Amino acid sequence: MYVTRAELQNAIDGLSDTDADDLAVDASNAIDLMLGARPVSEDGWKVTETDVAPWQWEKLKTATIRVAKRLHAKPDLFTAQQYETVKGPDFEMTGPKAIGLVGRLGADIWGLVANSGLGVYSGRAR
């Protein structure tokens, strides 16, 4: 995982051990989605602390804590369906709105992951 129970409990007041563990897993899974196609390590995550520079790990940890805070504030963040209405000159339609991770989590989190050099929007030459 990209954050520890203690780090989440320091960031979110009154968080029980069980809730901190659950949030750490859910938030880390969201970060894994943003990391794109890469092999999964033996511990089940796409990146481990020993694989990256300290500044990269810090960005992933900060992003994970932000995801956890948003999930704690709104537990249905990933499951709640939003609707939108589209109006034209001779029609009106209401239906489910397609919202990706950027829309649900915010560009600040995507920015942290991308600026770590590890995200989907980054690349490296060999």
PEDAGI-V498477 format. One record per pair of residues at least 24 apart in sequence whose C-alpha atoms are under 10 Angstrom apart, sorted by sequence separation. I is the first residue (numbers start at 1). J is the second residue. D is the distance in whole Angstrom. If there is no record, write none. Layout:
# PEDAGI-V498477
{{I,J,D} {I,J,D}}
This chain:
# PEDAGI-V498477
{{1,25,7} {3,27,9} {77,101,10} {80,104,10} {1,26,10} {2,27,8} {3,28,8} {35,60,10} {1,27,9} {2,28,6} {78,104,7} {1,28,6} {2,29,9} {77,104,7} {78,105,9} {1,29,8} {32,60,10} {77,105,8} {2,31,8} {31,60,8} {1,31,9} {2,32,9} {31,61,9} {1,32,9} {28,60,9} {31,63,8} {32,64,10} {28,61,9} {30,63,10} {31,64,7} {27,61,10} {30,64,8} {70,104,9} {71,105,9} {28,63,9} {29,64,9} {70,105,8} {27,63,9} {28,64,6} {31,67,8} {70,106,10} {27,64,5} {28,65,9} {30,67,8} {67,104,10} {26,64,9} {27,65,7} {30,68,10} {67,105,7} {25,64,10} {27,66,8} {28,67,8} {66,105,9} {67,106,9} {24,64,8} {27,67,5} {28,68,9} {66,106,10} {23,64,9} {24,65,8} {26,67,9} {27,68,5} {1,43,8} {23,65,9} {26,68,8} {27,69,9} {63,105,10} {66,108,9} {67,109,7} {1,44,8} {2,45,9} {24,67,9} {25,68,9} {27,70,9} {66,109,7} {1,45,7} {2,46,10} {23,67,9} {24,68,7} {27,71,8} {65,109,10} {1,46,9} {2,47,8} {23,68,6} {26,71,8} {27,72,10} {63,108,8} {64,109,8} {1,47,9} {2,48,8} {22,68,9} {23,69,9} {63,109,5} {1,48,8} {2,49,8} {23,70,10} {62,109,8} {63,110,8} {1,49,9} {20,68,9} {23,71,7} {30,78,10} {63,111,9} {64,112,10} {23,72,7} {60,109,9} {63,112,6} {64,113,9} {59,109,9} {62,112,8} {63,113,7} {61,112,9} {62,113,9} {20,72,9} {23,75,10} {59,111,9} {60,112,7} {61,113,9} {12,65,9} {19,72,9} {59,112,6} {60,113,6} {3,57,10} {7,61,9} {11,65,7} {58,112,9} {59,113,7} {60,114,9} {2,57,8} {3,58,10} {7,62,10} {11,66,9} {59,114,9} {60,115,10} {2,58,9} {8,64,9} {9,65,10} {12,68,9} {56,112,9} {57,113,10} {59,115,8} {60,116,7} {2,59,10} {3,60,9} {4,61,9} {8,65,6} {11,68,9} {12,69,7} {15,72,9} {56,113,9} {59,116,6} {2,60,7} {3,61,6} {7,65,8} {8,66,10} {11,69,8} {58,116,9} {59,117,10} {60,118,9} {1,60,10} {2,61,5} {3,62,8} {56,115,8} {57,116,8} {59,118,10} {60,119,10} {1,61,9} {2,62,9} {3,63,9} {4,64,10} {8,68,8} {12,72,8} {56,116,5} {2,63,9} {3,64,7} {4,65,9} {8,69,8} {12,73,10} {55,116,8} {56,117,7} {57,118,10} {2,64,6} {3,65,7} {56,118,8} {1,64,9} {2,65,9} {53,116,9} {52,116,9} {3,68,10} {52,117,10} {52,118,9} {34,101,8} {33,101,9} {34,102,9} {31,101,10} {30,101,8} {47,118,9} {46,118,10} {30,105,9} {34,109,10} {35,110,10} {34,110,7} {31,109,9} {35,113,7} {31,110,9} {34,113,7} {35,114,8} {34,114,8} {38,118,10} {32,113,10} {31,113,8} {35,117,10} {36,118,9} {37,119,9} {38,120,10} {35,118,6} {36,119,6} {37,120,8} {34,118,9} {35,119,4} {36,120,5} {34,119,6} {35,120,5} {36,121,9} {33,119,9} {34,120,6} {35,121,9} {36,122,10} {32,119,9} {33,120,9} {34,121,9} {35,122,9} {31,119,9}}
